[in-house]
Amino acid sequence: MRTLFSIQPLYLPPQSTPTVLVERALASPFGASPLADSIHPQDHICILVDDITRPTPHKVLLPPLLRAIGNCGVPDDHITFLIALGTHRPMSREEMEHHLGSEITSRFHVLNHEYDNPDALFLAGETPTGIPIYVNRLIQEADFSIGVSSVVPHAQVGWGGGGKIVLPGICGAETVGAMHTLAASLPGYPRLAGQVETPVRLLIEEIARKAGLSFIVNAIFNARYQLIDVVAGDPVLAHRAGVERAKEIFLRPIPEPADIVVVDAHPADLEYWQGLKPLTLGHLAVKQGGILILQGRFPEGISQTHRELYRYGRCSKKEFEQVLQEGAIEDGAAIGALYQHILVREYCTVFCVSPGLSDKDCEALGFERFLTVEEALKEAENRTSKQATVGYIAEGGETVPILQNL
């Protein structure tokens, strides 16, 4: 076998300290006034942060942001952190401390979003297409809200960051489901990673605006997860500026698709629900009918909150569409994820190397399980040829393969 490519996010060395980068972004926000001109001492502030499935460096982003808020005269008891889980499982107090830092969890009120608790949500209206906008009521009760996340590629949306902290981050199940269903209906799905103004992104921004998101602080990091830039300000304008910076890091050229691709799922490897990202990004680099080898820890199995993946993961596209016609699945997020999973499976054969996914799990997903990457490669060679080309993708949850001639 011949190695055709080996890619990962680009390493760009940091040019300033994290504190300087955050302070600089806050001093010159995109399309918004500085916080000193927007926040008043009596205001209640809601800070939305992503969860442990995301590598956002909150421990270096948040202290300068909190100092800026404190300089506006806002007391600690007027600041609430809301963890934008989307439909992920809640975080434990220990996980909160690890993710945000013990000083923040001890000084401030930190809450998990509850997507399935009607009492935690309010109706912020509906979209022109009739999608009801159910959002966590804490953002409604705040005078000013700030979303803190990272600008990284996303298979369904194009790019993470910006208003995505609201949808799916702090929305109710019906609203989140509508987003995933829209993504699954788009031409070219699930090949949207790296695109900017996708229909799903525009829906996200419409709902974030109606929900009342005031301001964002978004990180851009390098291949070593070191902070190299920060954008702040208007949730749309600042996000677009962050995307332009992030493209250089995460969109990586390949000469052509390979017969066999090995993709490392990190950092999207807590459960297979996150592993859909490296699976989808990895399939962009493999020939149709080729073999994709997905390697990841997945210690929490297939999914903690969406059991539909166990039941329908082996379906063909035709079988799954019949299931939908029968109305057997109400979870819109699971529908979008299953479409994504099934379309990749029908495009290529998937081998899986994971200590967290059992033989039964892999069978339920329609994967072939191997104990090591070496074993998987040997079997892939047997099914192709000794002249087969192989590609390797590190940090597969963030790396988007782009054909050089495109």
C-alpha positions as CSV (number, residue, x, y, z in Angstrom):
1,M,0.0,0.0,0.0
2,R,1.1,3.5,-0.7
3,T,0.6,6.5,1.6
4,L,-1.2,9.2,-0.4
5,F,-1.6,11.9,2.3
6,S,-1.3,12.5,6.0
7,I,-3.2,15.6,7.2
8,Q,-4.1,17.4,10.4
9,P,-4.9,21.0,11.4
10,L,-2.2,23.4,10.6
11,Y,0.2,24.4,13.4
12,L,0.5,28.1,13.6
13,P,2.6,29.3,16.7
14,P,0.8,31.7,19.0
15,Q,1.9,35.3,18.5
16,S,0.5,36.6,21.8
17,T,-0.6,35.3,25.2
18,P,-4.2,34.2,25.6
19,T,-4.9,37.1,27.9
20,V,-3.7,39.6,25.3
21,L,-5.7,37.9,22.6
22,V,-8.9,38.1,24.6
23,E,-8.4,41.6,25.7
24,R,-7.6,42.8,22.2
25,A,-10.7,41.2,20.9
26,L,-12.9,42.7,23.6
27,A,-11.4,46.1,22.9
28,S,-12.2,46.0,19.2
29,P,-15.3,43.9,18.7
30,F,-16.8,43.3,15.3
31,G,-20.0,45.1,14.7
32,A,-20.7,45.8,18.3
33,S,-19.8,48.3,21.0
34,P,-17.2,47.4,23.7
35,L,-18.6,45.8,26.8
36,A,-17.9,48.9,28.8
37,D,-20.5,50.8,26.6
38,S,-23.0,47.9,26.6
39,I,-23.1,46.6,30.2
40,H,-24.4,48.4,33.3
41,P,-23.7,47.7,37.0
42,Q,-27.3,46.6,37.6
43,D,-27.4,44.2,34.6
44,H,-27.8,40.4,34.9
45,I,-25.4,38.6,32.6
46,C,-25.9,35.1,31.1
47,I,-22.7,33.5,29.7
48,L,-23.3,30.6,27.4
49,V,-20.4,28.1,27.3
50,D,-20.1,24.8,25.3
51,D,-19.6,21.5,27.1
52,I,-16.9,18.8,27.5
53,T,-17.5,17.5,23.9
54,R,-15.8,20.7,22.7
55,P,-12.1,21.7,23.2
56,T,-12.8,25.4,23.7
57,P,-10.1,26.7,26.1
58,H,-12.5,28.3,28.7
59,K,-9.8,28.4,31.4
60,V,-7.9,31.1,29.4
61,L,-10.9,32.7,27.7
62,L,-13.1,33.4,30.7
63,P,-10.8,35.2,33.2
64,P,-10.2,38.3,30.9
65,L,-13.8,38.3,29.9
66,L,-14.9,38.2,33.6
67,R,-12.5,41.1,34.4
68,A,-14.1,43.1,31.6
69,I,-17.6,42.5,33.0
70,G,-16.4,43.2,36.5
71,N,-14.9,46.5,35.3
72,C,-18.5,47.5,34.3
73,G,-19.5,47.2,37.9
74,V,-21.5,43.9,37.6
75,P,-21.3,41.9,40.9
76,D,-20.6,38.1,40.8
77,D,-24.2,37.2,41.8
78,H,-25.5,38.9,38.7
79,I,-23.5,36.5,36.4
80,T,-24.8,33.1,35.5
81,F,-23.1,30.4,33.4
82,L,-25.3,28.2,31.3
83,I,-23.7,25.1,29.7
84,A,-25.0,24.9,26.2
85,L,-25.4,21.1,26.0
86,G,-27.8,20.9,23.1
87,T,-29.2,17.4,23.5
88,H,-26.1,16.0,25.2
89,R,-26.1,14.6,28.7
90,P,-25.7,16.9,31.7
91,M,-22.2,17.6,33.0
92,S,-21.3,16.7,36.6
93,R,-19.9,19.3,39.0
94,E,-16.5,17.6,38.6
95,E,-16.7,18.0,34.9
96,M,-17.7,21.6,35.2
97,E,-14.7,22.3,37.4
98,H,-12.4,20.5,34.9
99,H,-13.9,22.3,31.9
100,L,-14.3,25.8,33.3
101,G,-11.9,25.9,36.3
102,S,-12.7,25.6,40.0
103,E,-12.6,29.4,40.6
104,I,-15.6,29.9,38.2
105,T,-17.6,27.0,39.6
106,S,-17.1,28.3,43.2
107,R,-17.7,32.0,42.4
108,F,-20.7,31.8,40.0
109,H,-23.9,30.0,39.4
110,V,-23.3,27.3,36.8
111,L,-26.2,25.4,35.3
112,N,-26.8,22.7,32.7
113,H,-29.2,23.4,29.9
114,E,-32.3,21.2,30.0
115,Y,-33.5,20.7,26.5
116,D,-36.3,18.3,27.5
117,N,-37.7,20.3,30.5
118,P,-40.5,22.6,29.4
119,D,-40.2,24.6,32.6
120,A,-36.7,25.6,31.7
121,L,-37.7,26.9,28.2
122,F,-39.6,29.8,26.8
123,L,-41.2,30.4,23.3
124,A,-39.3,33.2,21.6
125,G,-41.6,33.1,18.5
126,E,-41.2,31.1,15.4
127,T,-39.3,31.3,12.1
128,P,-40.9,32.3,8.8
129,T,-41.2,28.6,8.0
130,G,-43.1,27.9,11.2
131,I,-40.3,26.4,13.4
132,P,-41.2,27.1,17.0
133,I,-38.2,28.7,18.8
134,Y,-38.0,27.1,22.3
135,V,-35.0,28.5,24.2
136,N,-33.7,28.3,27.7
137,R,-35.4,31.0,29.7
138,L,-32.2,32.2,31.4
139,I,-31.3,34.1,28.2
140,Q,-34.7,35.8,28.3
141,E,-34.2,36.8,31.9
142,A,-30.7,38.3,31.3
143,D,-30.1,41.9,30.3
144,F,-27.0,40.9,28.3
145,S,-25.9,37.5,27.0
146,I,-22.5,36.3,25.8
147,G,-21.7,33.1,23.9
148,V,-18.3,31.6,24.4
149,S,-17.2,28.9,22.0
150,S,-14.7,28.0,19.2
151,V,-14.7,28.4,15.4
152,V,-14.2,24.8,14.1
153,P,-15.6,22.9,11.1
154,H,-18.9,21.2,11.5
155,A,-20.3,18.5,9.2
156,Q,-24.0,19.6,9.3
157,V,-23.7,23.4,9.7
158,G,-20.4,24.2,7.9
159,W,-18.7,25.8,10.9
160,G,-19.3,25.8,14.6
161,G,-19.1,28.9,16.8
162,G,-21.2,32.1,16.7
163,G,-25.0,31.5,17.1
164,K,-24.5,27.8,17.3
165,I,-24.1,28.3,21.1
166,V,-27.9,29.0,21.0
167,L,-29.1,26.5,18.4
168,P,-28.7,23.7,19.3
169,G,-26.9,24.8,22.4
170,I,-29.7,26.1,24.6
171,C,-32.8,25.3,22.5
172,G,-35.6,22.8,23.2
173,A,-35.9,19.4,21.6
174,E,-38.4,20.5,18.9
175,T,-36.3,23.4,17.8
176,V,-33.1,21.3,17.8
177,G,-34.8,18.5,15.9
178,A,-36.0,21.0,13.2
179,M,-32.4,22.1,12.7
180,H,-31.1,18.6,12.2
181,T,-34.0,17.7,9.9
182,L,-33.3,20.7,7.7
183,A,-29.6,19.7,7.4
184,A,-30.6,16.2,6.4
185,S,-32.9,17.5,3.6
186,L,-30.2,19.7,1.9
187,P,-28.6,18.7,-1.4
188,G,-25.0,17.5,-0.9
189,Y,-25.7,16.5,2.8
190,P,-23.5,15.5,4.7
191,R,-20.8,17.3,2.7
192,L,-21.3,20.8,4.2
193,A,-18.2,21.1,6.3
194,G,-16.2,24.2,5.6
195,Q,-19.0,26.0,3.8
196,V,-20.0,29.3,5.4
197,E,-23.5,30.6,4.8
198,T,-25.3,27.2,4.6
199,P,-29.1,27.2,5.1
200,V,-28.6,25.6,8.6
201,R,-26.1,28.4,9.6
202,L,-28.6,31.0,8.5
203,L,-31.4,29.3,10.5
204,I,-29.1,29.2,13.5
205,E,-28.4,32.9,13.2
206,E,-32.0,33.8,12.8
207,I,-32.9,31.9,16.0
208,A,-30.0,33.2,18.0
209,R,-31.1,36.7,17.1
210,K,-34.7,36.1,18.1
211,A,-33.5,34.4,21.3
212,G,-31.6,37.5,22.3
213,L,-27.9,36.6,22.0
214,S,-26.1,39.9,22.5
215,F,-22.4,39.2,22.0
216,I,-19.9,36.4,21.3
217,V,-16.3,35.5,22.2
218,N,-15.0,32.8,19.9
219,A,-11.6,31.1,20.0
220,I,-9.5,30.0,17.1
221,F,-6.8,27.4,18.1
222,N,-4.0,25.5,16.3
223,A,-3.2,21.9,15.9
224,R,-2.0,21.7,19.5
225,Y,-5.1,23.4,20.8
226,Q,-3.2,26.5,21.6
227,L,-5.1,29.8,21.3
228,I,-3.9,31.8,18.3
229,D,-6.7,34.3,17.8
230,V,-10.0,35.5,19.4
231,V,-12.9,37.2,17.8
232,A,-15.6,39.1,19.7
233,G,-18.7,41.2,19.0
234,D,-21.8,40.7,16.9
235,P,-22.7,37.0,16.7
236,V,-22.7,37.1,12.8
237,L,-20.0,39.5,11.9
238,A,-17.5,38.3,14.5
239,H,-18.2,34.7,13.6
240,R,-17.4,35.4,9.9
241,A,-14.1,37.0,10.8
242,G,-13.3,33.9,12.9
243,V,-14.1,31.6,10.0
244,E,-11.7,33.4,7.7
245,R,-8.9,32.8,10.3
246,A,-9.9,29.2,10.9
247,K,-10.0,28.2,7.3
248,E,-6.3,28.3,7.1
249,I,-6.0,25.9,10.0
250,F,-8.7,23.3,9.4
251,L,-9.2,23.0,5.7
252,R,-6.4,20.8,4.6
253,P,-5.6,19.9,1.0
254,I,-5.3,16.3,-0.4
255,P,-4.3,15.4,-3.9
256,E,-7.2,13.0,-4.5
257,P,-9.3,10.6,-2.5
258,A,-7.6,7.4,-1.2
259,D,-8.8,3.8,-1.4
260,I,-8.4,3.5,2.4
261,V,-8.5,6.3,5.0
262,V,-7.6,6.1,8.6
263,V,-9.3,8.8,10.7
264,D,-8.5,9.5,14.3
265,A,-11.7,10.7,16.0
266,H,-10.1,13.0,18.5
267,P,-11.3,15.4,19.9
268,A,-14.9,14.2,19.0
269,D,-14.4,10.8,20.8
270,L,-16.5,10.9,24.0
271,E,-19.3,8.9,22.4
272,Y,-20.1,7.9,18.9
273,W,-22.7,10.7,18.6
274,Q,-19.7,13.0,18.5
275,G,-17.8,10.5,16.4
276,L,-20.2,11.2,13.5
277,K,-18.1,14.3,12.9
278,P,-14.8,12.5,12.1
279,L,-16.7,9.7,10.3
280,T,-18.3,12.4,8.1
281,L,-15.2,14.5,7.6
282,G,-13.1,11.3,6.9
283,H,-15.4,10.1,4.2
284,L,-14.7,13.2,2.2
285,A,-11.2,11.8,1.7
286,V,-12.0,8.2,0.6
287,K,-13.1,7.0,-2.8
288,Q,-16.6,5.9,-3.2
289,G,-16.7,2.1,-2.4
290,G,-13.5,2.5,-0.4
291,I,-12.8,1.7,3.2
292,L,-12.8,4.2,6.1
293,I,-11.2,3.1,9.4
294,L,-12.6,5.1,12.3
295,Q,-10.3,5.0,15.4
296,G,-11.6,6.5,18.6
297,R,-12.0,6.0,22.4
298,F,-15.8,6.4,22.7
299,P,-15.9,5.5,26.4
300,E,-19.5,6.5,26.7
301,G,-20.6,4.1,23.9
302,I,-22.9,5.1,21.0
303,S,-25.0,7.8,22.6
304,Q,-26.2,8.7,26.1
305,T,-29.3,10.5,24.9
306,H,-30.3,9.2,21.5
307,R,-31.0,5.5,21.6
308,E,-32.4,5.5,18.0
309,L,-28.8,5.0,16.8
310,Y,-28.7,1.6,18.3
311,R,-32.1,0.6,16.8
312,Y,-31.7,2.0,13.3
313,G,-27.9,2.3,12.7
314,R,-27.8,-0.8,10.4
315,C,-30.6,0.4,8.1
316,S,-30.1,1.2,4.5
317,K,-31.3,4.6,3.3
318,K,-34.4,3.0,1.7
319,E,-35.2,1.1,4.9
320,F,-34.7,4.2,7.0
321,E,-37.0,6.3,4.8
322,Q,-39.7,3.6,5.3
323,V,-39.2,3.9,9.1
324,L,-39.7,7.7,8.8
325,Q,-42.8,7.2,6.7
326,E,-44.2,5.0,9.4
327,G,-43.6,7.8,12.0
328,A,-41.5,5.6,14.2
329,I,-39.0,8.3,15.2
330,E,-40.0,11.6,16.7
331,D,-36.5,12.8,17.7
332,G,-35.5,15.2,14.9
333,A,-31.9,15.3,16.1
334,A,-31.6,11.5,15.8
335,I,-33.2,11.6,12.3
336,G,-30.5,14.0,11.1
337,A,-27.7,12.0,12.7
338,L,-29.0,8.7,11.3
339,Y,-29.2,10.1,7.8
340,Q,-25.6,11.3,8.2
341,H,-24.5,7.9,9.5
342,I,-26.4,5.9,6.9
343,L,-25.3,8.0,3.9
344,V,-21.6,7.6,4.9
345,R,-22.1,3.8,5.4
346,E,-23.6,3.5,1.9
347,Y,-20.8,5.5,0.4
348,C,-18.0,3.4,1.9
349,T,-17.3,0.4,4.1
350,V,-16.5,1.4,7.7
351,F,-14.1,-0.4,10.0
352,C,-14.0,0.6,13.6
353,V,-11.2,0.4,16.2
354,S,-12.5,1.5,19.6
355,P,-12.2,0.2,23.1
356,G,-15.5,1.9,24.0
357,L,-17.6,0.3,21.3
358,S,-18.4,-3.4,21.8
359,D,-18.9,-6.0,19.1
360,K,-22.6,-5.5,19.7
361,D,-22.4,-1.7,19.4
362,C,-20.5,-2.0,16.1
363,E,-22.9,-4.5,14.7
364,A,-25.8,-2.1,15.6
365,L,-24.0,0.6,13.7
366,G,-23.3,-1.6,10.7
367,F,-19.5,-1.3,11.3
368,E,-16.9,-4.1,11.2
369,R,-14.9,-4.0,14.5
370,F,-11.1,-4.6,14.8
371,L,-8.9,-4.5,17.8
372,T,-6.1,-2.5,16.2
373,V,-5.5,-0.2,13.3
374,E,-2.9,-2.6,12.0
375,E,-5.4,-5.4,11.8
376,A,-7.9,-3.1,10.1
377,L,-5.3,-2.0,7.6
378,K,-4.3,-5.6,6.8
379,E,-7.9,-6.6,6.1
380,A,-8.4,-3.4,4.1
381,E,-5.4,-4.4,2.0
382,N,-6.8,-7.9,1.5
383,R,-10.1,-6.4,0.2
384,T,-8.4,-3.9,-2.2
385,S,-4.9,-4.6,-3.3
386,K,-1.2,-4.1,-2.4
387,Q,-1.3,-1.0,-4.7
388,A,-4.1,0.6,-2.8
389,T,-3.6,4.2,-1.6
390,V,-3.9,5.1,2.1
391,G,-4.7,8.4,3.7
392,Y,-4.3,9.4,7.4
393,I,-6.2,12.1,9.2
394,A,-5.2,13.2,12.7
395,E,-7.6,15.2,14.9
396,G,-10.3,14.0,12.6
397,G,-13.1,15.8,14.5
398,E,-11.7,19.1,13.2
399,T,-9.8,18.4,10.0
400,V,-11.6,18.9,6.7
401,P,-10.0,17.2,3.6
402,I,-10.2,19.5,0.5
403,L,-9.3,18.3,-2.9
404,Q,-6.4,20.5,-4.2
405,N,-8.0,21.1,-7.6
406,L,-11.2,22.5,-6.1
